[in-house]
Amino acid sequence: MHASQPIPELPTLESELYLLRADDHPRSVLASLVVDYALLNDGPVYWVDARNHAATDPIAAVAPSPRILDRIHVARGFTPYQHHSIAETLFSEAADTTPGLIVVPAVDALYREAMTGIEAEELLARTVAMVARLRREHDCPVLLTVTREDELSDTVTAAVTEELHCEHTPYGPRFTGETFETLVYPVGNGVVQTTITYWQSIIEARQPVYASDGKRASLGGSTA
């Protein structure tokens, strides 16, 4: 996904704790959502990184200007204790600088690689609880990803308020969630590819012309 390509319809991140699930190129999908949010909203983006998800290339590939990167503040942990400590620091400093967006990719990675059992679950749960509380106190979105689905990731999903799924289609990425579904796919030169769901939503938004009993409904005044 490059900046010169048509821009797909992306979900608007509200004040939710999102879990992003992408079937392909998850780092590029994550970078697209983060850059799109930074372009449309004020406030700093705080990125608590693990396993180098905050690599420059995927972010720079979708950023229309290098200046947008100045809004993204990255802190990287290499152990679960460092990762947890970064979340604690962000929590304590957020009183002075209100977050715009908090990004925590591969939130479970370090905990599952360096710890086991109850200890890993408890420390991960405390980390997720801190970013969840930041979301509530500052009314800001939090965007998480996990590396796999198992009992440890259940610790994360228990705190999630909305899931976002991304699948790649011949027309571009398709996002679905509780409050969003990609309905239009730009294909270049001002042309878009629409979906059946898109036209269904248009039809449902129209005032019915006919009443349920088959008679023509009144559109304003009384009829003779």
Stockholm file with secondary structure:
# STOCKHOLM 1.0

chainA/1-224         MHASQPIPELPTLESELYLLRADDHPRSVLASLVVDYALLNDGPVYWVDARNHAATDPIAAVAPSPRILDRIHVARGFTPYQHHSIAETLFSEAADTTPGLIVVPAVDALYREAMTGIEAEELLARTVAMVARLRREHDCPVLLTVTREDELSDTVTAAVTEELHCEHTPYGPRFTGETFETLVYPVGNGVVQTTITYWQSIIEARQPVYASDGKRASLGGSTA
#=GR chainA/1-224 SS CCTTSCCCCCCCCCSSEEEEEESSCHHHHHHHHHHHHHHHSCSCEEEEESTTTTCHHHHHHHCSSGGGGGGEEEEECSSHHHHHHHHHHHHHHTTTSCCSEEEETTTTHHHHHHCCHHHHHHHHHHHHHHHHHHHHHHTCCEEECCSCCSHHHHHHHTTCSEEEEEEEETTEEEEEESSCBCCEEEEETTEEEECHHHHHHHHHHSCCSBCTTSSBCCSSSCCC
#=GC SS_cons         CCTTSCCCCCCCCCSSEEEEEESSCHHHHHHHHHHHHHHHSCSCEEEEESTTTTCHHHHHHHCSSGGGGGGEEEEECSSHHHHHHHHHHHHHHTTTSCCSEEEETTTTHHHHHHCCHHHHHHHHHHHHHHHHHHHHHHTCCEEECCSCCSHHHHHHHTTCSEEEEEEEETTEEEEEESSCBCCEEEEETTEEEECHHHHHHHHHHSCCSBCTTSSBCCSSSCCC
//
